[in-house]
Amino acid sequence: MVPALQIAFLNSNWLIWCAVTGILFTFFYRKKCPALYLAVLLQLAILLGFYVLGRFRTPLVALFLPFAAYALVECLQFAKEKRRIGLAKIAVAVLCFYFLSWRNYRPDSSMLDPTDYAVFYEIVYNDRVVAYTEAQEWDSALALHTAFLQSEPKFIRQLKPGQRLKSPNLVETANLFAYHFQMQSDLYAYSGNTVLAEKANRRYVELGQLVQESRRYGGR
């Protein structure tokens, strides 16, 4: 939702394998840079012991960069020298890439979770939508709420009846937008537009059924 992040943001899914590879490569030299290892352990302890927030993950990503850079340098070095140890290091890098990034990569997943959408709505739209509905200014309330629904992620727009979601994050995101389609249906009904109210209600029912099925068969 932030233009700067859309342009510059690098998914950590593509950094983590390289960083872990670098940590393995430099473990022999750990006594030469103990502060860097201790800083990584401290950030991991904060994430595990407190809460996973962006402000806590960001320092960890920064601490991973030297390890990731070292791993790339070591692997590229093999292309010049072609030593057996270089081949072994590339094999380690490939395994880390496969198990830590490729197997966990879901191209249909949104990088935002349900909390991001909920907070976005609460901060930008909720108060004004409530004020318009209390004043019975239905057209204004509908315009605002429709603007929020335009942030609906692509995977929700492409969902088909009978389809199941496997990721809990996607299930809860779909559930959040199901609620908002119900709200949209109510706003249309109050404004007297029964046709669009029925259309929004059908979307609410479809998403609700999909969420229930996904939760029942392991989506949650």
C-alpha positions in Angstrom: 0.0 0.0 0.0 3.1 2.3 0.3 4.4 3.2 -3.1 8.0 3.3 -1.9 7.8 -0.2 -0.6 6.2 -1.4 -3.8 9.2 -0.2 -5.8 12.1 -0.9 -3.4 11.0 -3.7 -1.1 12.9 -7.0 -1.4 11.0 -10.0 -0.1 13.1 -11.5 2.7 12.1 -14.9 1.4 14.9 -14.4 -1.2 17.4 -13.2 1.3 17.1 -15.7 4.1 18.6 -18.6 2.2 21.6 -16.6 1.2 22.1 -15.3 4.8 21.8 -18.8 6.3 24.4 -20.0 3.8 26.7 -17.2 4.8 26.3 -18.0 8.5 27.3 -21.6 7.8 30.3 -20.5 5.7 31.5 -18.0 8.4 30.9 -20.3 11.4 34.5 -21.3 11.4 35.4 -17.6 11.9 32.7 -16.8 14.5 35.3 -15.9 17.1 36.5 -13.1 14.9 33.1 -11.3 14.7 31.2 -12.4 17.9 29.2 -9.1 18.0 27.5 -9.9 14.7 26.5 -13.4 15.8 25.3 -12.1 19.2 23.3 -9.4 17.5 21.5 -12.0 15.3 20.8 -14.2 18.3 19.4 -11.2 20.2 17.1 -10.2 17.4 15.9 -13.8 17.1 15.3 -14.0 20.8 13.2 -10.8 20.6 11.1 -12.2 17.8 10.6 -15.6 19.5 10.0 -14.2 23.0 7.9 -11.1 22.3 6.2 -10.6 19.0 6.9 -10.7 15.2 6.6 -7.1 14.1 8.2 -5.2 11.2 10.2 -3.0 13.4 11.8 -6.0 15.0 12.3 -7.9 11.7 14.1 -5.0 10.0 17.2 -5.0 12.2 17.5 -8.8 11.6 17.4 -8.3 7.8 20.1 -5.6 8.1 22.2 -8.0 10.2 21.7 -10.8 7.6 23.1 -8.7 4.8 26.9 -9.2 5.6 26.3 -13.0 5.8 24.4 -13.0 2.5 27.1 -10.9 0.8 29.8 -13.3 2.0 27.9 -16.3 0.7 27.6 -14.7 -2.8 31.3 -13.8 -2.8 32.3 -17.4 -1.8 30.0 -19.0 -4.5 31.3 -16.6 -7.2 34.8 -17.4 -6.2 34.3 -21.0 -7.2 33.6 -19.8 -10.8 37.2 -18.5 -10.9 39.1 -21.2 -9.0 36.9 -24.3 -9.5 38.1 -26.0 -6.3 36.3 -28.8 -4.7 35.6 -26.8 -1.6 33.9 -24.2 -3.8 31.7 -26.9 -5.3 30.7 -28.1 -1.8 29.8 -24.5 -0.8 27.6 -24.1 -3.9 25.9 -27.4 -3.0 25.2 -26.0 0.5 23.9 -22.8 -1.0 21.6 -24.7 -3.4 20.2 -26.8 -0.5 19.6 -23.7 1.6 17.8 -22.0 -1.3 15.6 -25.0 -2.0 14.6 -25.8 1.6 14.4 -22.2 3.0 13.1 -20.2 0.0 11.9 -22.3 -2.9 9.8 -24.8 -1.0 8.1 -21.9 1.0 7.6 -19.6 -1.9 3.9 -19.1 -2.8 3.5 -16.8 -5.8 -0.2 -16.4 -5.0 0.4 -15.2 -1.5 -0.1 -11.6 -0.5 2.8 -10.0 1.3 0.2 -8.3 3.5 -1.6 -10.1 6.3 -5.2 -9.6 7.5 -4.0 -7.2 10.2 -2.5 -4.9 7.6 -5.8 -4.6 5.8 -7.7 -4.2 9.0 -5.5 -1.4 10.3 -5.5 0.2 6.9 -9.3 0.3 7.0 -9.5 1.5 10.6 -7.0 4.4 10.0 -8.1 5.6 6.6 -11.8 4.8 6.2 -13.6 3.6 9.3 -14.3 6.9 11.1 -15.5 8.6 7.9 -17.7 5.7 6.9 -19.3 5.6 10.3 -19.9 9.4 10.2 -21.6 9.2 6.8 -23.8 6.2 7.8 -24.9 8.0 11.0 -25.8 11.0 8.9 -27.5 8.6 6.4 -25.3 9.9 3.6 -25.3 6.5 1.9 -23.7 7.6 -1.4 -20.7 9.1 0.4 -20.3 6.0 2.7 -20.6 3.7 -0.4 -17.9 5.7 -2.3 -15.5 5.4 0.6 -16.1 1.8 1.3 -15.9 1.0 -2.4 -12.5 2.7 -2.4 -11.3 0.3 0.3 -12.6 -2.7 -1.6 -10.4 -1.7 -4.5 -7.4 -2.8 -2.3 -8.8 -6.3 -2.4 -5.8 -8.6 -3.2 -5.6 -10.3 -6.6 -5.9 -13.8 -5.2 -9.3 -13.0 -3.7 -10.6 -11.7 -7.0 -9.5 -14.9 -8.8 -11.0 -17.3 -6.3 -13.6 -19.7 -7.7 -16.4 -21.6 -6.0 -15.1 -24.9 -4.4 -11.5 -23.7 -4.3 -9.7 -24.1 -1.0 -7.0 -22.0 0.5 -4.1 -23.7 2.2 -2.4 -20.8 3.9 -3.9 -19.5 7.2 -2.9 -16.0 6.2 -4.9 -16.2 3.0 -7.9 -17.8 4.7 -8.1 -14.9 7.3 -7.6 -12.3 4.6 -10.5 -13.8 2.6 -12.6 -13.8 5.8 -11.9 -10.1 6.4 -13.0 -9.2 2.9 -16.1 -11.4 3.2 -17.1 -9.3 6.1 -16.6 -6.1 4.1 -18.6 -7.4 1.2 -21.4 -8.0 3.7 -21.0 -4.4 4.8 -21.1 -3.3 1.2 -24.3 -5.2 0.7 -25.9 -3.5 3.7 -24.8 0.0 2.4 -26.3 -0.7 -1.0 -29.5 -1.9 0.6 -29.8 1.2 2.8 -29.2 3.4 -0.3 -32.0 1.5 -2.1 -29.9 -0.2 -4.7 -31.2 -3.8 -4.3 -29.5 -5.2 -7.4 -26.0 -4.3 -6.3 -26.9 -5.2 -2.7 -27.7 -8.7 -3.9 -24.5 -8.9 -5.9 -22.3 -7.9 -3.0 -24.2 -10.4 -0.8 -23.5 -13.2 -3.2 -19.8 -12.4 -3.0 -20.0 -12.4 0.8 -21.7 -15.8 0.8 -19.2 -17.3 -1.7 -16.2 -16.1 0.3 -17.8 -17.2 3.6 -18.3 -20.7 2.2 -14.8 -20.8 0.9 -13.3 -19.8 4.3 -15.4 -22.4 6.1 -14.3 -25.1 3.7 -10.6 -24.1 3.9 -10.7 -24.1 7.7 -12.4 -27.5 7.8 -9.9 -29.2 5.5 -6.7 -27.8 7.0 -6.6 -24.2 5.9 -6.3 -23.2 9.5 
